[in-house]
C-alpha cells in the first residue's frame, strides 16, 4: 500500500503554511502587504530563506508581489490560510478538550498536523466536537465515561485495538 506517499503529495508543506501565516499576520497591520524582512523576523529566519520560499508560494498562486517587492496573499492563498487556521483550532480543541492534552502540547501537536489533514477530516472533527459539546444527554454521558475511563490494557491478544501487540507499550519508546 502506498499511503505513505500521500504525505509527499501534499502541496502545502509545514514551511509553506508558516510562511503564508506569517504573511497574513504581518499583512494585517499593513493592508495585507508584507515586507520580506518583516516575514523573516516573524519566522526568525533569514530574508534569503523567505525569498527562496516565496518563489514556490508565488508559483502555486498563493501570493502576489508588487513593484516594491512587497508580498500579499492572493485570494487562493487567503483561502489556504483560513483553512490552516481552522484546522489548527479544530485539532487543538479536540486534543485539549476531548483527549485532555495539556494546552502547550495541544498547540505543538496541532501546529504539526494543521496542514496535513484533509478538508473532509476537518469537517468530521468539527461535527464530532459539535456533538460532544451539544449538551445532549448521550454526549454528556460519553464524555463523562471517557474521562473516567482508566486504560487498563487487556491481554494484547484479546484487545480490539492492539490486535496482538500492545500499542501503549510501543508508544513508550517513541522519540
N, C-alpha and C positions, 0 to 999 in steps of 0.2 A: 504494500500500500504506500502511495506517495504523498500522504497527507502532510508530512513534514515540509514538502516543497511549497505548500501554501504560505508558509511564513515568508519565504523569499519572494513570493509573487505579490506580496503586499507593497503597493506603490508608495504608501506613506510609511517612511521609516521613523524610528523614535527621534532621530535627529531632526528630520524634516518637520515632524509635528511640533517640536520645541521651537524651531525657527519660526514657523507660522504663528505659534502662540506668542512669541516674543514680538513679532511684527505687529500683531493685533494689540498687545498690551502697550507697547511703545506708541503705536499709532493712535491709540485712544486719546492721548494728550495733544496730538498734533493733526487733527483732522484726518486720521487714517494713514498718514505718511510717516515713515520712519527712516532715520539715517542708519547707515551700516554701522557706524561707531556706537550708536545707541543700542542696536540689536546685539552687537558684540559685548557691550558692557552688561546688558541684561542677561546674556547667556554665559558670561565670564569666559569668553573665548576671543581669539584674535579677529581683527577686521578681515584679514585674509581668509580665514576659515568661513566667515559669514559670506564673503563674496563668492567663494567656491560653491557653497551650498545654495546660494541664491540662483546660480545658473540652472541647477536642477529644478528648483521651485518654479522658475520662470518657464522652463521648457515644458513643465507639466501644466502650465496655465494657472498656477496658484498665486503668483504675484505679478505685479507690473512695476515698471520703473519709469521715472521721468527724466527730462534732460539734465536735471541736477543730481542724478543718481540716487534720488530718494526712492524708497520702496513702499509699496502699498499692496494689500491683499486684493486679488481680483474677486469678483463675485463667487467664483468657484472656490477660491482659497478661503473666503469668509465662510462658506458652507462647510468646508473641511474643518475649520477651526471650531465652529459651533458644534459640529458632530463630535469632535475630540473632547471638547469641554463637557458636553452632555454625557458622553461615555465615562469620563473621569468621575463625574458626580454620581452616576449610576453605580459604577463598580465600587467606589469608595463608600457609598451609602450601604450597599449590600455587605461589604466586608465589615464595616464598623457596626451597623445597626442590626444586622441579622446574624452574622457569624461572631460578633463580639471582638473583632480585631481592634487593637489599640489604634487611636487616631493617627499617630505618626506612621505606623506600619501600613495602615489602610491607605494613607496618602502616597507612600512609596510604591506599594503594590498597584494601586490604581493608575499611577503615572506610568508604570512599566507596561501596562496592557491596554491603556485607553485607546490607542491607535490600532490595536490588533483585532479586537472583537468586531464581528460583523454588525451591520445595521440591525439585522433581524435578531441577533443575540441581545443587543442593547434594548431593543423593543420588548423582548420577552422578559428581560430582567426588570424593566420598568413595570410591566404588568404584574410580575411576581411581587415586587416591592409594594405596588398599589394594593394587591390582595392582602399581603401581610400587614399592612398598616391601615386597612379599611375599617378595622374595628369589628368586623363580622365575628360572631362567636367562634366559628371554626378557625379563623386566622389567629384570634387571641389564644385559643387552646393550642394550636400548632406551635406558636411562638413560645408559650409557657412550657410546653413539653420539650421543645427543642432546647431551650435554655437550661432546663433541669436535667437533660439527658447527660448521663455520665458515660463516656465512651469506654465501655468495658468490652474489650475485644473477645469475641467467642473464639473458639479454635479456628485458625485461619482456613481450614478445610471446609468449615460449615458457614463461614462468613459470606454473605451475599455480595459484599463489596470487594473483599480481598481475593476471594476465589483461590485460596491455596497459598497465598504469600501475603503476610501481614504488611499492609501499606503504611500503617502507623510506624512500624519498626523501620521500614525503608526511608521514611521521611526524616527520621532522626539523623541520618547520615548525609543529608543533602547539604550542599555548600551554600 
